Amino acid sequence: MGSNNTVHVDSDTPDEIRRRRLYDGQIFLFTPTAATTALCDFAAQLIEEAFAPLDPALAQFEMPVERFVEIFAPLKPRYMHHPETGRLLRRVFAEFGCDMDQTFLDVPKLRGVTSDDYLTAGVGYTHPPHRDTWWSAPLAQLNWWMPLYGIESESSLAFHPRSWSEGMENHSEDFNYYEWNAVGRAQAARHTRTDSRNQPHPPADLDPEPQLRFVVPRGGLVVFSAAQLHSTVRNTSGYTRFSTDFRTVNLADLRAGHGAPNVDSRPQGTSLRDFHRASDGAEMPDEVVADYDHGEYPEGGVLVFTPPSGESA
């Protein structure tokens, strides 16, 4: 993490100061609030409807992995693009004091990390240590992660603070966001045993220690910079871990060039077109995107990913 390795718990720090501290590598933890609980309840409702009559956390033990993917793959975009999800998400950011005219957000993601290596590819991809900035996220991006059911250390996220200021081999120079939109994201559901998609990755001999794991309650939040090196813990809890995460950028910070330091990220393209203004859904201004759009636009590339027909809400 940052030079002072600080973790804040239920801090009432104003958003502007909170962002600066997050860019410095500090992490913020929050216990459940009215707004996060409402979003959590809605996501859980969709999950439970999809897996009914089974308990979603145990459904993996009652069906082949291909059936699990058939259920979970369309559930992800249904949650992500549901109007109620967007409404509840805006409540979260308002509750946390974000300037809704300056805050831009991506659609929230739904994750399902199964236990005992049941599904580790595609829609259940187990992320090795990585920075989101390797995947064309801006250095001003902040990540908000929330478990939808109770978790254990064995089913949480891991942070690798030693690498905050240490660069490493990662192959992000070979990653093009617009090619990923055209090919990688669209093919997620095809991968159930192995994942051969072109993705940035750390050295095979990377030592993940020391690592930090935060166990927050259902509806709690872990907030961190997109430049934090973090990974999916190999789930050995005996339960599928369902979580949601969402990303924000602040327009004023983007215009001013504020954000975390860049120690090793060299991808092509930018994810900024995915972000829309919290107050009214307006698109990211073109001139701001242009400042962050580097590299080539590949033949057949897609600027903004949309789910296959029939998979959105």
C-alpha positions as CSV (number, residue, x, y, z in Angstrom):
1,M,0.0,0.0,0.0
2,G,1.1,3.6,0.4
3,S,4.1,4.7,2.4
4,N,2.2,4.6,5.7
5,N,0.2,1.4,5.0
6,T,-3.0,2.8,6.4
7,V,-6.4,1.1,6.5
8,H,-9.4,3.3,7.4
9,V,-12.5,1.7,8.9
10,D,-15.9,3.6,8.7
11,S,-14.1,6.8,8.1
12,D,-16.1,10.0,7.6
13,T,-13.3,11.6,5.6
14,P,-14.8,13.9,2.8
15,D,-14.7,12.3,-0.6
16,E,-12.0,14.6,-2.0
17,I,-9.6,13.7,0.8
18,R,-10.6,10.1,0.6
19,R,-9.7,10.0,-3.1
20,R,-6.3,11.5,-2.5
21,R,-5.6,8.8,0.2
22,L,-6.7,6.0,-2.1
23,Y,-4.4,7.3,-4.8
24,D,-1.6,7.0,-2.2
25,G,-2.4,3.3,-1.8
26,Q,-4.4,3.5,1.4
27,I,-7.6,1.3,1.7
28,F,-11.0,2.2,3.2
29,L,-13.3,-0.4,4.8
30,F,-17.0,0.3,5.6
31,T,-19.5,-1.8,7.5
32,P,-23.0,-2.1,5.9
33,T,-25.2,1.0,5.4
34,A,-28.8,1.4,4.4
35,A,-27.8,1.9,0.8
36,T,-25.3,-0.9,0.5
37,T,-27.7,-3.3,2.2
38,A,-30.5,-2.4,-0.3
39,L,-28.2,-3.1,-3.2
40,C,-27.0,-6.3,-1.6
41,D,-30.6,-7.5,-1.0
42,F,-31.6,-6.8,-4.6
43,A,-28.5,-8.7,-6.0
44,A,-29.2,-11.6,-3.7
45,Q,-32.8,-11.7,-4.8
46,L,-31.7,-12.1,-8.5
47,I,-29.2,-14.8,-7.6
48,E,-31.6,-16.8,-5.5
49,E,-34.3,-16.6,-8.2
50,A,-31.9,-17.9,-10.8
51,F,-30.6,-20.8,-8.8
52,A,-34.0,-21.7,-7.2
53,P,-34.8,-24.1,-5.6
54,L,-31.2,-24.6,-4.6
55,D,-29.1,-22.6,-2.2
56,P,-26.9,-20.5,-4.5
57,A,-23.9,-20.9,-2.2
58,L,-24.2,-24.7,-2.4
59,A,-25.6,-25.1,-5.9
60,Q,-22.2,-26.0,-7.4
61,F,-22.3,-29.3,-5.5
62,E,-25.7,-30.3,-7.1
63,M,-25.0,-29.7,-10.8
64,P,-22.2,-30.1,-13.5
65,V,-20.1,-27.1,-14.0
66,E,-21.7,-26.5,-17.5
67,R,-25.1,-26.1,-15.9
68,F,-23.8,-23.7,-13.4
69,V,-22.4,-21.6,-16.2
70,E,-25.7,-21.8,-18.1
71,I,-27.4,-20.2,-15.0
72,F,-24.7,-17.7,-14.0
73,A,-23.6,-16.4,-17.4
74,P,-26.9,-14.6,-18.3
75,L,-27.4,-13.6,-14.6
76,K,-24.3,-11.4,-14.7
77,P,-25.6,-9.0,-17.4
78,R,-29.1,-9.1,-16.0
79,Y,-27.9,-7.7,-12.7
80,M,-25.3,-5.3,-14.4
81,H,-27.8,-3.6,-16.6
82,H,-31.0,-3.8,-14.5
83,P,-32.5,-0.3,-14.0
84,E,-33.0,-1.1,-10.3
85,T,-29.3,-1.9,-9.9
86,G,-28.4,1.5,-11.3
87,R,-30.8,3.3,-9.1
88,L,-29.6,1.6,-5.9
89,L,-26.0,2.1,-6.9
90,R,-26.5,5.9,-7.2
91,R,-27.9,5.8,-3.7
92,V,-24.7,4.2,-2.5
93,F,-22.5,6.9,-3.9
94,A,-24.8,9.7,-2.7
95,E,-24.6,8.1,0.8
96,F,-20.8,8.2,0.7
97,G,-20.7,11.8,-0.1
98,C,-19.6,11.6,-3.8
99,D,-20.3,14.7,-6.0
100,M,-22.8,13.2,-8.3
101,D,-22.0,15.7,-11.1
102,Q,-18.3,14.9,-11.0
103,T,-18.5,11.1,-10.2
104,F,-18.7,8.8,-13.2
105,L,-19.3,5.1,-12.7
106,D,-19.1,1.9,-14.7
107,V,-21.9,-0.7,-14.6
108,P,-21.4,-2.9,-11.5
109,K,-20.0,-6.4,-12.0
110,L,-21.4,-9.6,-10.5
111,R,-18.8,-12.2,-9.5
112,G,-19.2,-15.9,-8.5
113,V,-16.1,-17.5,-7.2
114,T,-16.8,-21.2,-6.6
115,S,-15.1,-23.4,-4.0
116,D,-12.7,-26.3,-4.4
117,D,-11.6,-25.3,-8.0
118,Y,-15.1,-26.2,-9.4
119,L,-15.1,-23.3,-11.9
120,T,-11.9,-21.1,-12.2
121,A,-12.2,-19.9,-15.8
122,G,-14.6,-17.7,-17.9
123,V,-17.5,-16.3,-15.9
124,G,-15.9,-17.7,-12.7
125,Y,-12.3,-16.6,-13.5
126,T,-10.0,-16.7,-10.5
127,H,-7.8,-13.7,-10.9
128,P,-4.1,-14.0,-10.1
129,P,-2.4,-11.0,-8.6
130,H,-3.1,-8.1,-10.9
131,R,-3.7,-4.3,-11.1
132,D,-6.8,-3.2,-12.9
133,T,-4.6,-0.6,-14.6
134,W,-3.0,-3.5,-16.6
135,W,-6.5,-3.9,-18.2
136,S,-6.6,-0.2,-19.4
137,A,-8.3,1.2,-16.3
138,P,-7.3,4.8,-15.6
139,L,-5.0,5.6,-12.7
140,A,-7.8,7.7,-11.2
141,Q,-10.1,4.7,-11.0
142,L,-11.3,3.6,-7.6
143,N,-12.7,0.1,-7.0
144,W,-15.6,-0.6,-4.5
145,W,-16.0,-4.3,-3.6
146,M,-18.9,-5.8,-1.7
147,P,-19.7,-9.4,-0.6
148,L,-23.3,-10.4,-1.1
149,Y,-23.3,-13.1,1.5
150,G,-21.0,-13.7,4.5
151,I,-17.4,-14.5,3.6
152,E,-14.3,-16.1,5.3
153,S,-10.7,-15.3,4.8
154,E,-10.6,-18.4,2.5
155,S,-13.1,-16.7,0.1
156,S,-12.0,-13.1,0.2
157,L,-9.7,-10.8,-1.7
158,A,-6.0,-10.6,-1.1
159,F,-3.9,-7.5,-1.4
160,H,-0.2,-7.5,-2.0
161,P,1.1,-4.3,-0.5
162,R,4.8,-4.8,-1.1
163,S,4.1,-4.3,-4.8
164,W,2.4,-0.9,-4.6
165,S,5.6,0.9,-5.6
166,E,7.5,-2.0,-7.3
167,G,7.0,-2.7,-11.0
168,M,6.9,-6.2,-12.4
169,E,6.6,-8.1,-15.6
170,N,2.9,-8.3,-16.6
171,H,2.5,-8.3,-20.4
172,S,0.0,-5.4,-20.3
173,E,1.8,-4.0,-23.3
174,D,0.2,-6.8,-25.3
175,F,-3.3,-6.1,-24.0
176,N,-5.7,-4.0,-26.1
177,Y,-8.9,-3.0,-24.4
178,Y,-10.9,-2.7,-27.7
179,E,-9.8,-6.2,-28.8
180,W,-10.8,-7.5,-25.4
181,N,-14.2,-6.0,-25.8
182,A,-14.6,-7.6,-29.2
183,V,-13.3,-11.1,-28.3
184,G,-12.3,-11.7,-24.7
185,R,-15.4,-10.5,-22.8
186,A,-17.8,-12.0,-25.4
187,Q,-16.2,-15.4,-25.0
188,A,-16.2,-15.7,-21.2
189,A,-19.0,-18.2,-21.0
190,R,-17.2,-20.6,-23.4
191,H,-14.4,-21.2,-20.8
192,T,-15.3,-23.7,-18.1
193,R,-12.1,-25.7,-17.5
194,T,-9.3,-23.5,-18.7
195,D,-9.1,-19.9,-19.7
196,S,-7.0,-19.2,-22.8
197,R,-8.0,-15.6,-23.3
198,N,-5.2,-13.0,-23.7
199,Q,-5.0,-11.4,-20.3
200,P,-2.2,-9.5,-18.5
201,H,-0.6,-11.7,-15.8
202,P,2.3,-11.5,-13.3
203,P,5.5,-13.6,-13.4
204,A,4.9,-17.3,-12.6
205,D,7.3,-17.1,-9.7
206,L,5.7,-14.0,-8.1
207,D,5.8,-14.4,-4.3
208,P,2.3,-13.3,-3.1
209,E,3.5,-12.7,0.4
210,P,3.0,-10.7,2.4
211,Q,-0.7,-10.4,1.7
212,L,-3.7,-8.8,3.4
213,R,-7.2,-10.2,3.5
214,F,-10.2,-8.1,4.7
215,V,-13.3,-10.0,5.9
216,V,-16.1,-7.5,5.9
217,P,-19.8,-8.3,6.6
218,R,-22.4,-8.9,4.0
219,G,-23.0,-5.5,2.4
220,G,-19.8,-4.1,3.7
221,L,-17.3,-2.4,1.3
222,V,-13.6,-2.5,0.5
223,V,-12.5,0.5,-1.4
224,F,-9.1,0.7,-3.1
225,S,-7.2,2.1,-6.0
226,A,-7.2,0.4,-9.4
227,A,-3.4,0.4,-9.1
228,Q,-3.5,-1.9,-6.0
229,L,-2.0,-5.3,-6.7
230,H,-4.8,-7.7,-5.6
231,S,-6.0,-11.2,-6.4
232,T,-8.9,-13.7,-5.9
233,V,-8.2,-15.9,-3.0
234,R,-8.4,-19.6,-4.0
235,N,-11.8,-20.4,-2.4
236,T,-11.6,-23.4,0.0
237,S,-14.5,-22.3,2.2
238,G,-17.0,-24.9,0.9
239,Y,-19.4,-22.1,-0.4
240,T,-19.5,-20.2,-3.7
241,R,-18.6,-16.6,-3.0
242,F,-20.9,-14.1,-4.6
243,S,-19.9,-10.4,-4.7
244,T,-20.4,-7.3,-6.6
245,D,-17.9,-4.6,-7.5
246,F,-18.1,-1.2,-9.1
247,R,-15.7,1.4,-10.3
248,T,-15.7,5.2,-10.2
249,V,-13.6,8.1,-11.6
250,N,-13.9,11.7,-10.7
251,L,-14.0,14.1,-13.7
252,A,-12.1,16.9,-12.0
253,D,-9.3,14.4,-11.1
254,L,-9.2,13.1,-14.7
255,R,-8.9,16.6,-16.1
256,A,-6.2,17.5,-13.6
257,G,-4.2,14.3,-14.1
258,H,-4.6,13.1,-10.5
259,G,-4.4,9.4,-9.7
260,A,-2.2,6.7,-8.4
261,P,1.4,6.4,-9.6
262,N,2.0,4.2,-12.6
263,V,4.8,1.7,-11.9
264,D,4.3,-0.9,-14.6
265,S,1.0,-0.5,-16.6
266,R,1.4,-0.2,-20.4
267,P,-2.0,-1.3,-22.0
268,Q,-3.5,0.0,-25.2
269,G,-6.9,1.8,-25.2
270,T,-8.9,3.0,-22.3
271,S,-12.0,1.9,-20.4
272,L,-13.2,5.5,-19.8
273,R,-16.0,5.2,-22.4
274,D,-17.6,2.7,-20.0
275,F,-18.2,5.4,-17.4
276,H,-21.3,7.6,-17.2
277,R,-22.1,10.5,-14.9
278,A,-23.9,9.5,-11.7
279,S,-26.3,12.4,-11.7
280,D,-27.8,11.9,-15.2
281,G,-26.1,9.1,-17.1
282,A,-24.2,11.5,-19.4
283,E,-21.3,10.0,-21.4
284,M,-17.6,10.7,-20.5
285,P,-16.6,13.9,-22.5
286,D,-14.7,13.0,-25.7
287,E,-11.8,15.4,-24.9
288,V,-11.2,13.6,-21.6
289,V,-11.2,10.2,-23.2
290,A,-8.8,11.4,-25.9
291,D,-6.3,12.4,-23.2
292,Y,-6.2,8.7,-21.9
293,D,-6.6,6.8,-25.2
294,H,-3.2,5.4,-26.2
295,G,-2.1,2.8,-28.6
296,E,-3.7,1.2,-31.7
297,Y,-7.3,0.6,-32.5
298,P,-7.4,-3.0,-33.9
299,E,-9.4,-4.1,-36.9
300,G,-12.7,-5.3,-35.5
301,G,-12.2,-3.6,-32.2
302,V,-15.1,-2.5,-30.0
303,L,-15.0,0.7,-28.1
304,V,-17.7,-0.2,-25.6
305,F,-18.7,-3.8,-24.8
306,T,-22.4,-4.7,-24.9
307,P,-23.7,-8.1,-23.8
308,P,-25.0,-10.5,-26.5
309,S,-28.6,-10.0,-27.6
310,G,-31.0,-11.4,-25.0
311,E,-28.5,-11.3,-22.1
312,S,-29.2,-7.8,-20.8
313,A,-32.1,-6.8,-18.6
